[in-house]
Structure formats: structure tokens, C-alpha cells
């Protein structure tokens, strides 16, 4: 996995400022190339099974080209041969779309929102919780439940 490390400054600590004393500044190193799912896995919040399920779902999302396109596609045109799966590019895209739709359906009603936001759109858990108007720290439990169902769909043991 590639790494893009940058320093991010944290907000100044506390609202109290003493006269003549500058607030302490703190910073952390952040890997911009790491997905929120990868972060949860790296910090022990997701087991390998759930992480693998999320990665499979995101791979199908990307293969199905479900993300909105901003510009023209510049991929090279293949004239001869097919992919390693024996499918044409269009067939592979449709197969990925079917798997993605099946996995989302397996997650169940009400769980697909957090699953899509964190796994496919790469939103952080706090951002997804806020967008869904959920209480803080409730998203991790719901995400784990959704990923468990997706792992069952992909038959990941």
C-alpha cells in the first residue's frame, strides 16, 4: 500500500488563554492514502474477515464504475483478448455491478447507508455519523454488523 504522509495541525487546546502566553500547538502525522476502512483495521477495530469483505465490496464498486465520472475516460481501448476472467470489459463491469447490488442487499435495509459512505465513498466514521444524523460513536457497531453480512455474502471465512 502506498503512503502519503502529511503533518496536520490540531486545533489549539482549550478555550482558556492566559495573557501573554501563546496557545500550544500540536500536530499529528496522517496517511492520506489510507482509507477509513484501512484505518479501522490497522487500529484493531476490524478483524481481517470484515476488512476483506469491505475491500471486496469497494473493488466491486470500482469495477462496476458506480462512482460519478467527472470527465472523459482515458483508459486504453482493448481490441483483442479479454480480461483474466474470460469476460469482456463490459461483462466484467456488469458482473461487478450484480455482486455489488447483491452485497448491499445482503447488508439489509438501514445498513447500506453507513456501508456505502465508509467503504465506497471513503468517508470517516464521524463524518458518516454526522451526515446520517446518528449519535457519535454509533457507526462502528452498525458498520461491523453490515460488514459481517457482506462477508457472508462473499463467503469470506
N, C-alpha and C positions, 0 to 999 in steps of 0.2 A: 504494500500500500504506500502510495506516495505521501509525503508530509509537506505541509506548507505552514511553517511555524511563524507566528507574529506575536508581538507583545501588545497586550490590551491593558489600558489603564482602568482600574476600578474607580468607582465614584468616591469622592472624599468621605472619610469616616465621620459619621455623626453630624448632627446639625449644630452642635455647640462649637464655637470658635473662641479661643481666648485672644484677647487683644495682643497684637504683636507677634502671635505665633501662627506660622503658616500651617495649613492642614497637611497631614501626612498623606503621601501619595503611594499607592500600591499598584502593582501590575502583575499580570499572570501571562504565561505563555499559552497560546491557543493554537491548535492544529486546525486550520481552515479546511483541509481536505478530508477531515474525519466527519462522517455522517452522525446524526444524533443516535442512530441505532448502534453504530460502531462505538460511540462514546459510552452508551449504556452497557454494552458488552465488555468493553475494556475496563470499566469500573466495577464489574461484578454484579450489575443489576439484571443482566440477562444471561441465561445459560446458553451453551453452544447451540442447542436444538432451536431455541426461539430466535437466536441471531441468524442461524442458517435459513429458517423459514422467512424471516424478514428480507434477507438478501435474495432469496429465490423470488419472492413477490416483487421486489424492486427490479430484478433482472427481467421478469416478465413484463412489468410496466414499461421498462425502457425498450425492450424488444418489440413490444406492441406499438411503440411510438405514440403513447397516450398523452404525453406532455404537450402543451401547446407549443406550436412552432412560431418562432419569431421572424424567421427569414427563410429564404430558399434553402433547400437541402443540397449539399455539395458532395454527398457520398459518390464514389465512383460507380458507374453503371457496369454491371456484370453481364456479359453476353453469353459466355459458355459456362457450363457447370452449375452446380448447385452448392448449397452450404453443406457442412459436415453432417447434417441430419438427413440429407437426401431431399429436403424440401426447398422449393424456390423461395426467394426472399419474401414474397407476398404470402405464401403458405406458412412460413415460419412466423410472420407477423400475426397472421390470423390465429395460429395455434397458441401463440403467447397471449393474445387477447382472450381466448377461451379459458386458458389456465388462470389468467388474472381475474376474470369475472367469476370463475368457479371458486377461487381462493377468497375473494371478497364476500361472495355469498356464503361460504363456509364459516367466515368470521361471524356472520349474523348481523341482524338489524341493530343499529345503535353502536356497533363496534367498528364499523367500516370507516367512520369519520376520523377517529384517532389513528387508526391503522394507516389510512391514506396520508394524513398530514405528516406523521412522523417518518414512515417508511418511504413513501413515494415523493412527497413534497419536501422532505428533509427539514421539517420544522422541529424546533426543540420542544420538549415536553411542556415547559412553561408557556411557550407561545401557543401551542395547540390547545392547552387547557384554557388559556385566556380567550382564544378565538371561539372555542366551543362554549364559553361561559360556564366552565366547570370549576369546582373548588380547587385550590392549589394542592398539589401532590396527589391528586386522584387519578391522573392519567397513566401513571406507571402500572398500576394494578389492572386497569382496563386494557392497556396495550399488551400486557403479558397474557391476559385471557384471549385477546384477539389473535396474538401470535401463536398461542397454543393450538387454537383451532386451525390456523393456516398451516402449521406444522403437520397436523393430522391430515389435512387436505393433500399436502405434498408428500405424505408418507415418510416424514423425517423422524427417525427414532433416536 
